[in-house]
Amino acid sequence: MRNTNKWHKPAMAAAVALLATACSSNPGPAAQDDPLADRRADLASVDITRDTGIRNAILEQHTIYPYHFETGTALLNSLGERDLAVLADSFRQAGRGEISLRRGDASDELYAARTDSIKSALTRLGLTADNVKIDDAAAGGEGALGNDVAQILKADAGRRDSSGGSAGSGASGASGGGSASPGGAAAATTGGM
């Protein structure tokens, strides 16, 4: 399991510094005339917290899914580019890294092209492919207990039933006491993305 705690302290320090600055500063006359100044400061602190959470999730999972690519191609979309940039930044600092590139329903040719696309992007981001392992492994992270995944899938199916959508039985076989990654639960509900 990867240790992402090294990101928590600097991110929290930045958030605390921003909040301390926003709370302790003496607003000038222009700021006192702006009734939305406090709201903008509050929103900025929320953005920092949210962005830190997203970054930590990307690092914990270290996975690129088919939805990170333009449909049916090896071209990374904007989400894929953002997530890969976050991973590359961490890998540069660590000197190495690992990416799980999920195959989904991609053909052998498309999967190979996506692997090459990731390697090229990593090179553009200042890494050598030798320092980054790319494979089709389960997403990283602590995962979730099978019983919890089954309950989530059952609740999702119930919501789809009550809203008129189709409800597949994505929870079948997930009622054991083992664990499944959060990405696995998403794949079960989205048809194997």
C-alpha positions in Angstrom: 0.0 0.0 0.0 1.3 3.4 -0.9 1.9 6.0 1.7 0.1 9.2 0.7 0.4 10.8 4.2 3.4 12.9 3.0 0.9 15.1 1.0 -1.4 15.7 4.0 0.9 17.8 6.1 2.0 20.3 3.3 -1.6 20.6 2.0 -3.0 21.2 5.4 -0.2 23.7 6.2 -1.1 25.6 3.0 -4.8 25.6 3.8 -4.1 26.8 7.4 -1.8 29.5 6.1 -4.5 30.7 3.7 -7.2 30.7 6.3 -4.9 32.5 8.8 -4.1 35.1 6.3 -7.7 35.6 5.3 -8.9 35.7 8.9 -6.2 38.0 10.3 -5.8 40.5 7.5 -7.2 44.0 8.0 -9.2 44.6 5.0 -8.7 48.0 3.3 -11.5 50.4 2.5 -12.2 48.7 -0.8 -12.6 45.3 0.8 -15.0 46.7 3.4 -17.1 48.1 0.6 -17.3 44.6 -1.0 -20.0 42.5 0.7 -18.8 39.4 -1.2 -15.2 39.5 -0.1 -15.8 37.2 2.8 -17.7 34.8 0.6 -14.9 34.7 -2.0 -12.4 34.0 0.8 -14.6 31.1 2.1 -14.9 29.7 -1.4 -11.2 29.8 -1.9 -10.5 27.8 1.3 -13.1 25.2 0.2 -11.4 25.0 -3.2 -8.1 24.3 -1.6 -9.5 21.6 0.6 -11.4 19.9 -2.3 -8.3 20.0 -4.6 -6.2 18.5 -1.9 -8.7 15.7 -1.5 -8.8 15.0 -5.2 -5.0 15.0 -5.4 -4.8 12.5 -2.5 -7.4 10.2 -4.2 -5.5 10.2 -7.5 -2.3 9.3 -5.7 -3.9 6.6 -3.6 -5.6 5.0 -6.6 -2.8 5.5 -9.1 -5.1 4.2 -11.8 -6.0 5.3 -15.4 -9.4 4.0 -16.5 -10.9 3.9 -20.0 -12.9 7.0 -19.2 -9.6 8.9 -19.0 -9.4 8.6 -22.8 -11.4 10.0 -25.7 -14.0 7.2 -26.4 -12.5 4.4 -28.4 -9.0 6.1 -28.8 -5.6 6.2 -27.1 -5.9 10.0 -26.7 -6.1 11.2 -23.1 -9.0 13.5 -22.4 -8.6 16.5 -20.0 -9.4 14.4 -16.9 -6.8 11.8 -18.0 -4.2 14.6 -18.6 -4.9 16.1 -15.1 -4.7 12.8 -13.3 -1.6 11.7 -15.1 0.1 15.1 -14.4 -0.7 14.6 -10.6 0.8 11.1 -10.7 3.9 12.3 -12.7 4.6 15.1 -10.2 4.6 12.5 -7.4 6.7 10.0 -9.3 9.3 12.7 -10.1 9.6 13.4 -6.4 9.8 9.7 -5.5 12.0 8.7 -8.4 9.6 5.9 -9.4 6.0 5.0 -9.6 3.3 2.6 -10.7 0.2 3.1 -12.8 -2.6 0.7 -13.2 -3.9 1.2 -16.7 -7.3 -0.6 -16.7 -8.1 -2.4 -19.9 -11.9 -2.4 -19.7 -13.2 -3.7 -23.0 -10.3 -2.4 -25.1 -8.9 -4.6 -27.8 -5.3 -5.7 -27.6 -4.3 -3.0 -30.2 -6.2 -0.2 -28.4 -4.7 -1.2 -25.0 -1.2 -1.3 -26.4 -1.8 2.2 -28.0 -3.1 3.5 -24.6 0.0 2.1 -22.9 2.2 3.9 -25.5 0.2 7.1 -25.0 0.8 7.0 -21.2 4.5 6.3 -21.7 4.8 9.3 -24.2 2.9 11.6 -21.8 5.2 10.6 -18.9 8.2 11.4 -21.1 6.7 14.8 -21.9 6.2 15.3 -18.2 9.9 14.7 -17.4 9.9 11.0 -16.5 11.5 8.0 -18.1 9.3 5.0 -18.8 11.9 2.8 -17.0 11.0 4.4 -13.6 7.2 3.9 -14.0 5.6 0.4 -14.0 2.4 0.2 -16.0 0.1 -2.8 -15.7 -3.6 -3.7 -15.6 -3.9 -4.2 -11.8 -6.7 -3.3 -9.4 -6.8 0.3 -8.2 -4.7 1.1 -5.2 -6.1 2.2 -1.9 -7.6 0.6 1.1 -10.6 -0.7 -0.7 -14.0 -1.6 0.8 -15.4 -4.6 2.5 -17.4 -6.8 0.2 -20.5 -6.5 2.3 -20.2 -2.7 2.1 -19.9 -2.8 -1.7 -22.9 -5.1 -1.9 -25.0 -2.7 0.1 -23.9 0.3 -2.0 -24.7 -1.6 -5.2 -28.1 -2.7 -3.8 -29.0 0.9 -2.8 -27.9 2.2 -6.2 -30.1 -0.5 -7.9 -33.0 0.6 -5.7 -32.6 4.2 -6.7 -32.5 3.3 -10.4 -35.7 1.2 -9.9 -37.5 4.0 -8.2 -36.5 6.5 -10.8 -37.5 4.3 -13.7 -34.0 3.3 -14.8 -32.8 -0.2 -15.4 -31.3 -2.0 -12.4 -28.8 -4.7 -13.1 -27.8 -7.1 -10.5 -24.3 -5.6 -10.0 -24.1 -6.9 -6.5 -24.2 -10.6 -7.2 -21.3 -12.4 -5.8 -20.1 -9.4 -3.7 -21.6 -10.5 -0.4 -18.4 -12.1 1.1 -16.3 -10.6 3.8 -13.3 -9.9 1.5 -12.5 -6.5 0.1 -12.9 -4.8 -3.2 -11.4 -1.6 -4.4 -13.6 1.5 -4.8 -12.7 1.4 -8.5 -14.1 -2.2 -8.6 -17.4 -1.0 -7.3 -17.5 1.7 -9.9 -16.6 -0.8 -12.6 -19.4 -3.1 -11.5 -22.0 -0.4 -11.8 -20.8 1.1 -15.1 -20.4 -2.1 -17.1 -16.7 -2.5 -16.6 -15.2 0.9 -17.4 
